Amino acid sequence: MPPESHVDSTLIWFKQDPTNYKLWTNKLDHFLEEYRDPSKRADKGANAVKCEYGPERPQGKVCDVDLNRFGPCKKENAYSYNKGTPCIFLKLNKIFNWQPRFYNDTNKLPEKMPNDLKNHIKQSIAQNPATVSIENTVK
């Protein structure tokens, strides 16, 4: 566990011992609580809709998050800390009019994506990584 003076550092380090990584799994429990229990959300879940890869969500609605689809990244699996491969969750707030694009074929990566990133993705694909790239264009 990190020392108290660095407990809120962005660096995540731990030993593969439940008493050591408990700090991190507790933080994830707290972070995911509003997704686990819609009554904890500000709107009590009234604006959440089920989203799929394809059709856009209705105006003014947010996508509900199905925690059961997170595979090993669930509370009952200690968010994979017990295996030494901790899950990392990214929460993107207030990125207006942004629609994620999914690339499931390394031969169809965007032309403007930097070559070093393309090469990294292609070399690490066997390890089942998740790559996130956010590009913001100010208009």
Contacts in CASP RR format, 6 or more apart in sequence:
PFRMAT RR
TARGET T0000
AUTHOR 0000-0000-0000
METHOD contacts of the structure
MODEL  1
MPPESHVDSTLIWFKQDPTNYKLWTNKLDHFLEEYRDPSKRADKGANAVK
CEYGPERPQGKVCDVDLNRFGPCKKENAYSYNKGTPCIFLKLNKIFNWQP
RFYNDTNKLPEKMPNDLKNHIKQSIAQNPATVSIENTVK
1 14 0 8 1.000
1 15 0 8 1.000
1 20 0 8 1.000
1 21 0 8 1.000
1 22 0 8 1.000
1 23 0 8 1.000
2 9 0 8 1.000
2 11 0 8 1.000
2 13 0 8 1.000
2 23 0 8 1.000
7 23 0 8 1.000
12 24 0 8 1.000
12 86 0 8 1.000
12 88 0 8 1.000
14 20 0 8 1.000
14 21 0 8 1.000
14 23 0 8 1.000
14 24 0 8 1.000
14 81 0 8 1.000
14 86 0 8 1.000
15 21 0 8 1.000
16 81 0 8 1.000
16 82 0 8 1.000
16 83 0 8 1.000
16 84 0 8 1.000
18 78 0 8 1.000
18 82 0 8 1.000
21 78 0 8 1.000
21 81 0 8 1.000
21 82 0 8 1.000
21 86 0 8 1.000
24 79 0 8 1.000
24 81 0 8 1.000
24 86 0 8 1.000
25 75 0 8 1.000
25 78 0 8 1.000
25 79 0 8 1.000
25 81 0 8 1.000
28 75 0 8 1.000
28 79 0 8 1.000
28 87 0 8 1.000
28 89 0 8 1.000
29 75 0 8 1.000
31 89 0 8 1.000
31 91 0 8 1.000
32 67 0 8 1.000
32 75 0 8 1.000
32 89 0 8 1.000
33 40 0 8 1.000
34 40 0 8 1.000
34 41 0 8 1.000
35 65 0 8 1.000
35 67 0 8 1.000
36 67 0 8 1.000
36 75 0 8 1.000
38 44 0 8 1.000
38 45 0 8 1.000
38 48 0 8 1.000
38 64 0 8 1.000
39 45 0 8 1.000
41 48 0 8 1.000
45 64 0 8 1.000
47 60 0 8 1.000
47 61 0 8 1.000
47 62 0 8 1.000
48 61 0 8 1.000
48 62 0 8 1.000
48 63 0 8 1.000
48 64 0 8 1.000
49 57 0 8 1.000
49 58 0 8 1.000
49 61 0 8 1.000
49 62 0 8 1.000
49 63 0 8 1.000
49 64 0 8 1.000
50 63 0 8 1.000
50 64 0 8 1.000
50 66 0 8 1.000
51 57 0 8 1.000
51 63 0 8 1.000
51 64 0 8 1.000
53 102 0 8 1.000
56 99 0 8 1.000
57 63 0 8 1.000
67 74 0 8 1.000
68 74 0 8 1.000
70 87 0 8 1.000
71 77 0 8 1.000
72 79 0 8 1.000
72 80 0 8 1.000
72 83 0 8 1.000
72 85 0 8 1.000
72 87 0 8 1.000
73 79 0 8 1.000
73 80 0 8 1.000
73 87 0 8 1.000
73 89 0 8 1.000
79 86 0 8 1.000
79 87 0 8 1.000
80 86 0 8 1.000
80 87 0 8 1.000
90 132 0 8 1.000
92 98 0 8 1.000
92 134 0 8 1.000
95 134 0 8 1.000
95 136 0 8 1.000
103 109 0 8 1.000
103 110 0 8 1.000
106 118 0 8 1.000
106 121 0 8 1.000
106 122 0 8 1.000
106 125 0 8 1.000
109 118 0 8 1.000
109 121 0 8 1.000
113 133 0 8 1.000
117 131 0 8 1.000
117 133 0 8 1.000
120 131 0 8 1.000
121 129 0 8 1.000
121 131 0 8 1.000
END
